[in-house]
Amino acid sequence: MIEISDLYVKYRWRQEPIIKGVTAKFDSKHLILGPNGSGKTTLFRAIAGLTPISSGKVLIDGIDVSSIYGKPNILAVNLSEVYSVLHSSAYDNLRLYMNLVDGDLDYALGLLEQLGVDKMLLKKRKIWELSAGQQKAFSTIAALASRAKHVLLDEPFEQLDPARKGRLIEHLREYKGVLLLNTHETWLLSALKDWSTHLMFEGRLYGSLHAAAMV
């Protein structure tokens, strides 16, 4: 379970907090829907311990997020900065990451191929040499293949064609664990009707309710 209590995040060069008093519990599969600039990515960065918290708490299974740093199988996120470890091929970075977190490399490679990112491409290019869509697919699949108990996916459908979106949806439905997905794409309300849905506007989180009630 992920528990957030009265969370505020503010960057030094901004007077207005980005995240404003968010309190929530996430214990299954959740969709966070909001426009670009609403604070969704900053919320995920705070949950993952990648952004300093101004005040409030983030607990993962009752443990402060600052105390789980570097521990495998607990939390994974699809933010690209997490996966660029080596100045080498995307394949070598993926293989290293799977080794570090006891993930499933073959599973990751299989899913990436379904999303149009094959093994040969990964061996030829560094992560930052992939297209924006390929980079998003890479980080999303790396997070899922880590087999972490909690997974945060930030806009995982960006620049995927409809067929590949459908393939990814199936893998998200099958995932075992706590899964938070943030997006501005409203079609997901129909595709993920059984997920709990939260709305995010101007740094505040509202909900939850089931997506089926919103379509």
FIFIZA-806630 format. One line per 5 residues: number of its first residue (from 1); their letters; for each residue x, y, z of N, C-alpha, C, O. Coordinates in steps of 0.001 Angstrom, whole numbers, plus 500000, padded with zeros to 6 digits. Layout:
NUM) a) X/Y/Z/X/Y/Z/X/Y/Z/X/Y/Z; ...
***
This chain:
1) mieis) 500833/498801/500000/500000/500000/500000/500871/501254/500000/501890/501319/500688; 500455/502237/499222/501092/503551/499229/500171/504517/499971/499004/504672/499610; 500697/505162/501003/499910/506133/501766/500586/507508/501687/501784/507646/501936; 499798/508503/501339/500279/509880/501263/499488/510714/502258/498259/510647/502289; 500177/511490/503061/499508/512275/504097/499884/513746/503989/501043/514111/504187
6) dlyvk) 498898/514596/503674/499045/516051/503652/500331/516480/502940/501133/517244/503477; 500501/515979/501743/501746/516160/501000/501780/517506/500279/500844/517881/499572; 502889/518218/500482/503165/519457/499751/504536/519338/499097/505491/518854/499705; 504614/519786/497853/505885/519866/497142/505988/521253/496533/505093/521703/495818; 507099/521927/496830/507313/523268/496289/508759/523398/495863/509667/523076/496630
11) yrwrq) 508981/523869/494643/510336/524131/494164/510771/525516/494607/509951/526426/494728; 512051/525667/494846/512543/526899/495453/512232/528147/494634/512009/529225/495185; 512222/527986/493318/512013/529173/492494/510529/529479/492272/510187/530383/491509; 509658/528734/492932/508222/528992/492813/507632/529216/494195/507929/528475/495132; 506800/530234/494319/506115/530489/495584/504941/529534/495779/504671/529084/496893
16) epiik) 504253/529232/494694/503052/528390/494768/503454/526917/494794/504219/526493/493929; 502969/526118/495752/503286/524685/495763/502775/523994/494501/501729/524356/493961; 503521/523005/494044/503077/522187/492912/502052/521158/493390/501032/520941/492736; 502326/520531/494526/501410/519577/495155/500880/520220/496429/501651/520693/497264; 499561/520232/496572/498924/521029/497623/498067/520159/498551/496871/519977/498322
21) gvtak) 498688/519638/499583/497934/518942/500620/497288/517650/500195/496164/517359/500605; 497972/516863/499377/497394/515603/498885/497444/514533/499968/498486/514283/500573; 496300/513913/500196/496182/512776/501106/495466/511659/500367/494388/511878/499815; 496046/510465/500346/495423/509361/499601/496026/508038/500031/497118/507988/500597; 495285/506954/499751/495779/505597/499933/495578/504846/498621/494502/504890/498025
26) fdskh) 496618/504164/498186/496564/503386/496947/496902/501939/497274/498018/501637/497698; 495942/501048/497077/496169/499659/497453/495794/498666/496360/495771/497461/496611; 495496/499148/495146/495160/498238/494054/495592/498888/492744/496761/499244/492588; 494670/499046/491806/494988/499688/490528/494216/500998/490425/492997/501043/490592; 494965/502062/490146/494398/503402/490201/494782/504208/488967/495912/504134/488484
31) lilgp) 493827/504975/488470/494023/505874/487344/493935/507305/487864/492943/507686/488484; 494979/508099/487608/494979/509508/487995/494873/510335/486724/495805/510379/485920; 493743/510983/486550/493423/511691/485317/493479/513192/485541/492875/513707/486482; 494200/513888/484684/494278/515339/484804/494999/515939/483623/495722/515230/482924; 494824/517223/483379/495485/517871/482248/496983/517998/482475/497467/517861/483599
36) ngsgk) 497707/518259/481403/499134/518537/481530/499337/519741/482443/498601/520724/482357; 500338/519659/483316/500609/520753/484236/499813/520719/485520/499881/521657/486314; 499056/519652/485741/498221/519570/486946/498986/519047/488165/498468/519094/489280; 500212/518550/487967/501011/518051/489080/501161/516546/489133/501736/516016/490084; 500653/515844/488127/500677/514378/488161/502098/513815/488221/502393/512952/489047
41) ttlfr) 502964/514300/487354/504336/513783/487335/505078/514152/488611/505826/513336/489151; 504881/515365/489096/505532/515770/490353/505071/514893/491512/505870/514543/492380; 503797/514537/491531/503289/513631/492565/504024/512296/492509/504443/511775/493542; 504183/511739/491310/504888/510462/491173/506350/510596/491581/506901/509697/492215; 506977/511704/491224/508367/511911/491611/508509/511979/493129/509486/511480/493689
46) aiagl) 507534/512596/493789/507561/512662/495250/507351/511282/495869/508032/510924/496830; 506419/510512/495328/506175/509166/495847/507424/508299/495701/507725/507485/496573; 508149/508477/494595/509339/507667/494329/510590/508198/495013/511657/507597/494887; 510484/509309/495734/511632/509863/496421/512596/510591/495505/513762/510772/495858; 512133/511015/494332/512988/511699/493364/512872/513213/493435/513632/513930/492784
51) tpiss) 511917/513702/494231/511714/515133/494419/511594/515412/495917/510847/514713/496601; 512294/516396/496440/512176/516711/497862/510744/517097/498247/510064/517815/497514; 510309/516618/499387/508975/516925/499907/509070/518131/500829/509916/518173/501722; 508201/519106/500611/508197/520288/501478/507624/519951/502847/508167/520360/503874; 506520/519201/502858/505922/518729/504115/504990/517578/503796/504603/517364/502647
56) gkvli) 504634/516833/504850/503797/515653/504659/504624/514382/504629/505833/514415/504859; 503971/513258/504346/504641/511959/504364/504213/511099/503186/503094/511197/502681; 505150/510249/502766/504861/509180/501810/505330/507879/502441/506515/507720/502735; 504410/506951/502649/504730/505654/503238/504467/504545/502226/503431/504533/501562; 505410/503618/502114/505249/502436/501273/505172/501234/502201/506163/500873/502836
61) dgidv) 503995/500608/502284/503771/499523/503245/504183/499934/504649/504792/499155/505383; 503846/501164/505015/504086/501668/506356/505481/502194/506616/505772/502638/507727; 506358/502155/505611/507742/502612/505772/507944/503894/504974/507517/503987/503823; 508594/504879/505585/508844/506135/504878/509654/505874/503617/510604/505091/503624; 509261/506551/502521/509900/506295/501228/511409/506536/501283/512156/505895/500543
66) ssiyg) 511864/507429/502127/513299/507708/502229/514092/506519/502780/515312/506455/502630; 513390/505582/503417/514064/504432/504031/514130/503214/503114/514747/502211/503474; 513503/503281/501928/513504/502118/501041/514405/502323/499832/514409/501503/498914; 515165/503404/499826/516015/503716/498678/516967/502565/498373/517687/502087/499249; 516957/502127/497108/517876/501079/496681/517419/499668/496967/518104/498722/496579
71) kpnil) 516285/499482/497633/515803/498137/497938/514966/497620/496764/514051/498311/496315; 515260/496421/496261/514540/495899/495099/513147/495401/495437/512821/495139/496594; 512322/495276/494379/511000/494636/494445/509966/495405/495254/508905/494863/495564; 510253/496664/495603/509303/497437/496383/508585/498474/495524/507356/498535/495525; 509338/499283/494798/508749/500384/494040/509504/500577/492735/510735/500583/492720
76) avnls) 508767/500736/491637/509359/501035/490335/508558/502154/489685/507358/502298/489921; 509247/502947/488859/508608/504078/488192/509164/504170/486776/510319/503809/486546; 508369/504644/485829/508815/504671/484435/509391/506025/484020/509288/506400/482852; 509986/506755/484941/510664/507998/484590/512035/507663/484010/512787/506892/484606; 512364/508232/482862/513523/507799/482091/514837/507969/482839/515775/507209/482597
81) evysv) 514934/508945/483741/516194/509199/484450/516649/508010/485286/517831/507887/485608; 515709/507134/485637/516037/505990/486492/516868/504955/485733/517619/504198/486348; 516739/504914/484399/517277/503795/483635/518558/504112/482860/519186/503197/482328; 518953/505358/482783/520186/505718/482068/521366/505646/483032/521819/506666/483553; 521848/504454/483259/522919/504233/484235/524281/504208/483551/525231/504828/484030
86) lhssa) 524377/503497/482439/525636/503328/481728/525663/504152/480450/524624/504396/479837; 526856/504581/480052/527012/505243/478757/527228/504158/477704/528268/504093/477048; 526215/503315/477568/526300/502179/476643/524918/501939/476059/524030/502782/476188; 524736/500806/475424/523490/500560/474699/522289/500461/475642/522423/500183/476834; 521119/500700/475063/519880/500551/475820/519736/499125/476331/519232/498901/477432
91) ydnlr) 520178/498163/475529/520113/496760/475947/520961/496517/477195/520508/495861/478134; 522183/497038/477211/523055/496834/478375/522488/497506/479620/522604/496974/480724; 521873/498681/479442/521233/499345/480573/520053/498527/481093/519865/498403/482303; 519266/497974/480186/518122/497156/480599/518598/495897/481315/518049/495523/482351; 519610/495249/480769/520128/494021/481390/520673/494305/482788/520423/493543/483722
96) lymnl) 521422/495408/482932/521948/495766/484254/520816/496029/485237/520846/495548/486370; 519815/496793/484802/518705/497123/485696/517967/495859/486141/517642/495713/487319; 517702/494948/485205/517008/493716/485565/517828/492897/486561/517267/492270/487460; 519154/492900/486403/520009/492185/487360/519949/492825/488743/519887/492123/489752; 519967/494152/488790/519984/494861/490069/518687/494668/490847/518709/494577/492074
101) vdgdl) 517560/494605/490143/516265/494526/490837/515669/493126/490808/514534/492923/491239; 516436/492152/490300/515940/490783/490165/514688/490753/489288/513708/490074/489598; 514745/491504/488190/513635/491546/487248/513736/490444/486211/514603/489573/486290; 512833/490495/485233/512727/489450/484217/513113/490037/482862/512291/490666/482196; 514365/489830/482456/514870/490401/481211/514120/489854/479999/513770/490618/479100
106) dyalg) 513872/488565/479958/513179/487980/478802/511758/488536/478674/511283/488807/477571; 511099/488699/479800/509751/489283/479797/509806/490712/479256/508967/491111/478448; 510801/491479/479710/510940/492861/479252/511176/492916/477754/510554/493720/477060; 512063/492078/477248/512371/492077/475813/511155/491671/474992/510914/492225/473919; 510391/490710/475490/509181/490282/474784/508147/491390/474698/507550/491605/473643
111) lleql) 507929/492099/475808/506961/493201/475816/507426/494351/474932/506629/494952/474211; 508715/494652/474992/509241/495743/474161/509072/495431/472679/508754/496323/471891; 509282/494178/472292/509095/493815/470889/507644/494009/470470/507372/494439/469349; 506707/493692/471367/505291/493921/471066/504979/495399/470860/504039/495751/470147; 505779/496265/471494/505571/497709/471374/506468/498332/470305/506580/499554/470218
116) gvdkm) 507100/497492/469496/507871/497989/468366/509304/498342/468667/509945/499043/467884; 509827/497869/469797/511223/498143/470166/511934/496797/470296/511885/496160/471348; 512597/496370/469216/513167/495020/469238/514586/495006/469825/515201/496049/470051; 515070/493804/470058/516359/493605/470727/517510/494199/469931/518431/494774/470510; 517467/494068/468612/518557/494605/467783/518629/496121/467896/519721/496686/467957
121) llkkr) 517486/496780/467923/517472/498235/468082/518067/498633/469430/518840/499588/469514; 517709/497900/470481/518229/498190/471815/519746/498025/471871/520422/498761/472589; 520285/497069/471122/521727/496844/471121/522477/497894/470303/523654/498156/470550; 521787/498497/469324/522449/499468/468449/522438/500888/469003/523296/501700/468659; 521455/501188/469871/521284/502573/470300/521357/502724/471814/520994/501825/472572
126) kiwel) 521832/503877/472221/521757/504261/473629/520336/504732/473908/519588/505041/472980; 519959/504790/475192/518576/505129/475523/518193/506474/474934/517101/506613/474383; 519077/507478/475038/518741/508820/474552/518759/508924/473028/518375/509951/472468; 519207/507858/472357/519149/507830/470890/517850/507228/470374/517572/507287/469176; 517053/506651/471264/515731/506161/470885/514789/507338/470687/515024/508417/471230
131) sagqq) 513722/507140/469914/512712/508188/469775/512001/508398/471106/512109/507574/472014; 511273/509507/471215/510563/509794/472467/509587/508668/472819/509488/508268/473979; 508876/508164/471822/507934/507072/472066/508633/505792/472481/508155/505075/473359; 509773/505502/471845/510537/504310/472208/511126/504420/473609/511178/503431/474340; 511569/505615/473985/512085/505813/475345/510995/505588/476383/511236/504975/477423
136) kafst) 509781/506090/476095/508677/505889/477031/508331/504410/477148/508100/503910/478249; 508295/503704/476011/508026/502264/476041/509107/501534/476831/508801/500637/477617; 510367/501913/476629/511492/501290/477337/511333/501426/478842/511422/500434/479564; 511099/502636/479322/511021/502851/480769/509766/502216/481364/509797/501722/482491; 508666/502227/480615/507430/501599/481100/507598/500097/481265/507213/499535/482290
141) iaala) 508174/499444/480257/508355/497996/480330/509407/497629/481370/509270/496613/482052; 510452/498441/481502/511451/498171/482547/510800/498196/483927/511107/497357/484774; 509900/499157/484157/509210/499232/485446/508334/498004/485676/508339/497433/486766; 507580/497593/484652/506708/496428/484801/507512/495138/484990/507138/494281/485790; 508616/495007/484250/509417/493780/484317/510256/493694/485586/510842/492649/485870
146) srakh) 510318/494775/486346/511076/494749/487602/510414/493859/488654/511051/493448/489624; 509129/493570/488448/508343/492753/489377/508222/493404/490752/508113/492721/491771; 508242/494728/490762/508073/495460/492021/506628/495338/492506/505704/495155/491714; 506460/495443/493805/505125/495362/494394/504289/496598/494067/503064/496514/493976; 504943/497739/493891/504264/498993/493573/504894/499589/492320/506116/499718/492244
151) vllde) 504076/499952/491342/504582/500503/490092/503842/501803/489772/502615/501863/489845; 504607/502845/489416/504058/504139/489025/504348/504345/487544/505507/504305/487129; 503309/504566/486744/503479/504769/485304/502992/506163/484926/501808/506483/485038; 503931/506977/484480/503659/508355/484093/503416/508417/482587/504338/508199/481801; 502168/508716/482177/501782/508854/480772/502372/507727/479900/503096/508011/478947
156) pfeql) 502074/506457/480213/502735/505355/479501/502284/505166/478052/502925/504425/477307; 501187/505824/477632/500666/505611/476282/501112/506670/475285/500671/506657/474135; 501970/507577/475700/502428/508642/474819/503059/508071/473553/503957/507231/473614; 502576/508540/472409/503138/508241/471095/503090/506762/470720/503854/506321/469861; 502204/505989/471353/501952/504621/470916/500767/504618/469966/499804/505357/470172
161) dpark) 500827/503787/468918/499684/503688/468013/498585/502859/468690/498851/502185/469685; 497347/502901/468160/496232/502224/468833/496462/500739/469096/496082/500236/470153; 497077/500029/468149/497289/498592/468348/498227/498335/469524/497985/497439/470333; 499283/499111/469616/500238/498924/470711/499680/499393/472037/500025/498841/473082; 498824/500399/472016/498120/500788/473241/497292/499628/473766/497265/499363/474968
166) grlie) 496615/498937/472851/495802/497788/473255/496629/496684/473874/496207/496067/474851; 497824/496420/473310/498696/495384/473872/499156/495765/475275/499195/494924/476173; 499504/497039/475458/499957/497484/476775/498829/497391/477794/499057/496992/478936; 497614/497755/477392/496454/497653/478288/496328/496236/478842/496091/496059/480037; 496484/495234/477991/496344/493851/478439/497379/493508/479509/497056/492829/480484
171) hlrey) 498594/493960/479341/499632/493675/480338/499375/494422/481649/499687/493912/482725; 498813/495619/481561/498474/496361/482778/497371/495644/483551/497410/495577/484779; 496395/495113/482833/495308/494376/483497/495824/493134/484212/495292/492744/485251; 496861/492515/483654/497388/491276/484216/498370/491508/485367/498701/490577/486100; 498829/492741/485523/499880/492994/486503/499410/492709/487928/498315/493108/488325
176) kgvll) 500245/492022/488680/499928/491696/490071/500642/492688/490977/501871/492717/491028; 499889/493481/491676/500490/494453/492574/499752/495778/492517/498740/495913/491830; 500270/496749/493247/499695/498093/493275/500211/498849/492056/501420/498944/491841; 499294/499384/491264/499669/500054/490020/498966/501404/489935/497738/501481/489960; 499758/502458/489836/499227/503820/489659/499603/504297/488267/500769/504239/487877
181) lnthe) 498626/504761/487530/498857/505243/486172/498315/506655/486066/497140/506889/486350; 499149/507598/485664/498617/508947/485458/498570/509274/483973/499416/508818/483205; 497585/510062/483573/497358/510334/482164/496437/511529/481985/495715/511921/482902; 496477/512104/480779/495478/513102/480392/494532/512509/479350/493660/513213/478842; 494693/511211/479020/493925/510576/477952/492635/509973/478504/492661/508958/479201
186) twlls) 491511/510607/478187/490226/510222/478780/489684/508889/478253/488801/508305/478881; 490190/508392/477119/489703/507112/476598/489999/505965/477565/489357/504918/477501; 490970/506160/478462/491305/505107/479417/490189/504849/480422/490152/503786/481042; 489282/505805/480590/488143/505575/481486/487305/504397/481000/486770/503638/481808; 487188/504244/479682/486442/503106/479123/487265/501833/479135/486730/500747/479360
191) alkdw) 488565/501958/478894/489429/500780/478810/489710/500160/480180/489958/498958/480277; 489672/500980/481244/490013/500508/482594/488856/500796/483552/489031/501460/484573; 487697/500296/483212/486482/500620/483955/486499/500142/485397/485836/500727/486253; 487252/499082/485673/487252/498521/487028/488333/499129/487917/488478/498720/489069; 489090/500089/487411/490116/500749/488210/489512/501905/489002/488544/502532/488572
196) sthlm) 490097/502173/490159/489711/503371/490908/490296/504586/490200/491440/504564/489747; 489500/505643/490109/489912/506837/489374/489977/508044/490298/489101/508259/491136; 491042/508828/490122/491218/510086/490839/491391/511189/489802/491957/510961/488733; 490912/512356/490114/491093/513516/489259/492111/514449/489892/492104/514643/491108; 492987/515029/489079/493994/515946/489602/493937/517265/488847/494011/517302/487619
201) fegrl) 493803/518352/489612/493763/519695/489050/494553/520630/489956/494345/520661/491168; 495459/521388/489356/496202/522431/490063/496806/521933/491377/496745/522614/492400; 497389/520734/491330/498113/520201/492475/497276/519532/493535/497805/519114/494564; 495973/519418/493308/495097/518762/494287/494500/517493/493681/494200/517438/492489; 494334/516475/494527/493824/515179/494095/492411/514986/494620/492136/515244/495792
206) ygslh) 491507/514527/493740/490108/514336/494097/489707/512895/493777/490161/512326/492785; 488864/512317/494614/488417/510941/494382/488705/510117/495640/489148/510654/496655; 488452/508819/495560/488352/508094/494307/486921/507650/493988/486030/507647/494838; 486752/507273/492703/485533/506640/492249/485922/505719/491102/487036/505795/490584; 485001/504851/490710/485334/503902/489653/485149/504544/488296/484223/505324/488073
211) aaamv) 486067/504190/487382/486039/504779/486056/484706/504522/485348/484250/505344/484553; 484088/503379/485640/482832/503048/484988/481753/504076/485263/480847/504255/484449; 481837/504758/486402/480828/505758/486740/481010/507054/485980/480145/507929/486028; 482144/507191/485266/482457/508442/484591/482273/508354/483087/482502/509341/482387; 481867/507209/482572/481690/507054/481122/480233/506768/480808/479873/506605/479643
***
